[in-house]
């Protein structure tokens, strides 16, 4: 592996070696050091509302069964049979009390515990040969949720999710906590694009500068109330904790008027006023900013926008959650969900969904032009010439590091982190600086599990199989103790 | 010649899977759509109605290949429902194989008209330079309905799309169920359900129509 420190130092000063968007060696490092430790989104609890509901999701090549067990506990297990390594569940979603491996018939409860091992006595001599008791599918190394968003980390010692998200939670709440019931997700639409995964994450984190050019066509066809896409520069970008995003500047008005301006009916505004903190409401009501696109490091993005959905002046807001799932250095699988407050009126939900389909996702009119650019960029970054080019990602900074526009003061922006109005690349730099810090740090070798072997010596491995959201009941703690043993070093 | 006894009745779905003619009714935005359904067996290929439906589909495919979208929009009724569910892999017998409440397209005339209007601007970059498109059409089966002014037509379409010079082309394979309505201006499309064969699309976007 060649020394990447020059590349990483360039990235940290905002000069981006163009080849990082299509580089096999860096991709291998990303797999190990970015996705081997970061918290990666896999599902939302609303996708598996009932006992037995499951979805199968991947973190890179690793397939996980995300299931709600019979006690209502959300669990994530590696989708590989403990016997010969066959994929246990081959559907993408469904409801099941058990999963049976089609190869030799081993079966598992939806909480991961093994229940069926054909000819255990005859073939293995029972427990004396193969310890079936307490064995379960290999749990995700680390599992946690925030506002129903379920994340996996491949690092058993990862910092707690809430700490990882940090102050970005303040902004995540606007998308995911508009009522006590939170959001419900539909989808995802999934499609593969020949583009590097970092480009989408950077774009959603803070690229207000592309809007007037890339998205001219959607403004021209009257999808938005604003006649000019340049209005974006009146908004601000912010970075806090592990994420950052963009906002639109709202016209003068009260808090209620501003929420209604983007299309929320008063009953939803009333619930948001109950749910959001004083400062969260001040960002809208006093500061006049409405959150729009955002990214959480490394590869989760959010969208909030408010187009017209019929030939009237009425606009409707929609929320989308999307993931840039790396496939290779030059290919990404996009997973794009529609999200809506669970307590929203049914008519609002339907029209918000329509707004989503028109703007984002596999058919979205915004998304279509974005992806064309990203595919082209990735393709151009593959060759040797791209290694001679350091792309300037220092927008918003003078050569000596002075900010072109000073950061907003606490009376201008009531959110945590740092916010600036106008076009700039603060957030793209924040995202890639975290990337560089991770790429630089090797990860510890993972522990291994010896299936059915002698009783494992219990080694304290705090995160090794931290099971579930919410906290497991007592019975599950007992199960968990066994799972912890399984997760221990062989 | 009488119809052979083995000709399948309409049965448009594998067991355990939602029949295609119910998707429009169950979709989030299909409430306005016509609910007219097929009746009886496939019309003989020599039937005048089948010939008209087949020609309509071939002519339409040519418009889509040529990206003559304004003309295409003229072929759609004002109450069109244009639906392309998201397919998901589920266990046999799960009873569904589309993502509940989600689609790629769930369109009415307004949203389709915006999509067409966007292609007509000078700033729809994803189609500038334009793709080379070919909609390969086959397996056309026509069914009568209880209303002589409506036909239900099943077809298969294979779209090949190629962009730029060296990029690999991509395919979308799908089955379609269409409702055609006779109007003063000829047959028009009143409802289309597109059952794509990919769970994960292998095309950079769906800036195309099927």
Contacts between the chains, C-beta under 8 A, distances in Angstrom:
chain1	res1	chain2	res2	distance
A	90	B	89	7.2
A	91	B	89	5.3
A	91	B	90	5.0
A	91	B	91	4.8
A	91	B	94	7.1
A	92	B	88	4.9
A	92	B	89	4.6
A	92	B	90	7.0
A	92	B	199	6.7
A	93	B	88	5.9
A	93	B	90	6.5
A	94	B	90	5.4
A	94	B	91	5.5
A	94	B	94	5.3
A	96	B	91	7.6
A	186	B	99	7.2
A	186	B	100	7.1
A	186	B	101	4.3
A	186	B	102	4.5
A	187	B	86	6.6
A	187	B	99	6.0
A	187	B	102	4.3
A	188	B	86	7.9
A	188	B	99	7.7
A	188	B	102	7.6
A	189	B	86	5.4
A	189	B	99	7.8
A	189	B	102	6.6
A	189	B	104	6.1
A	189	B	201	7.7
A	190	B	86	7.8
A	190	B	199	6.8
A	190	B	200	4.4
A	190	B	201	6.9
A	191	B	200	6.3
A	191	B	201	3.7
A	191	B	202	7.3
A	191	B	203	6.7
A	191	B	204	7.5
A	191	B	205	7.5
A	191	B	206	8.0
A	192	B	200	6.2
A	192	B	201	7.1
A	192	B	202	5.6
A	193	B	204	4.7
A	193	B	205	7.8
A	194	B	167	7.3
A	194	B	204	6.8
A	195	B	204	7.9
A	214	B	125	6.9
A	216	B	121	7.3
A	216	B	123	3.9
A	217	B	118	4.8
A	217	B	121	4.4
A	217	B	123	4.1
A	217	B	124	4.7
A	217	B	125	7.8
A	218	B	118	6.5
A	220	B	118	7.8
A	220	B	121	4.7
A	220	B	123	6.6
A	221	B	114	5.4
A	221	B	117	4.4
A	221	B	118	5.0
A	221	B	121	6.6
A	222	B	114	7.9
A	223	B	114	6.3
A	309	B	110	7.8
A	309	B	111	7.4
A	310	B	110	5.5
A	311	B	110	5.8
A	333	B	200	6.5
A	338	B	102	6.6
A	350	B	28	5.5
A	350	B	29	6.3
A	353	B	28	5.4
A	353	B	29	7.2
A	353	B	101	7.6
A	353	B	106	7.5
A	354	B	28	7.9
A	354	B	29	5.8
A	354	B	106	7.2
A	354	B	111	6.8
A	357	B	103	7.1
A	357	B	104	8.0
A	357	B	105	7.2
A	357	B	106	5.9
A	357	B	107	7.6
A	357	B	111	7.3
A	358	B	111	5.4
A	358	B	114	6.6
A	358	B	115	8.0
A	361	B	104	7.4
A	362	B	104	5.0
A	362	B	201	5.8
A	362	B	205	6.5
A	362	B	206	5.1
A	363	B	84	7.9
A	363	B	104	5.2
A	363	B	105	5.6
A	363	B	115	8.0
A	363	B	205	7.3
A	363	B	206	4.4
A	363	B	207	7.9
A	365	B	114	7.2
A	365	B	115	6.5
A	365	B	118	5.5
A	367	B	205	6.3
A	368	B	124	7.5
A	368	B	126	4.3
A	368	B	205	4.4
A	368	B	206	7.9
A	368	B	207	4.5
A	369	B	123	8.0
A	369	B	124	6.8
A	369	B	125	4.6
A	369	B	126	5.2
A	371	B	126	7.1
A	371	B	204	4.9
A	371	B	205	5.2
A	372	B	125	5.2
A	372	B	126	4.1
A	372	B	204	7.0
A	372	B	205	7.5
A	373	B	125	7.0
A	375	B	167	7.8
A	375	B	204	5.6
A	379	B	167	7.4
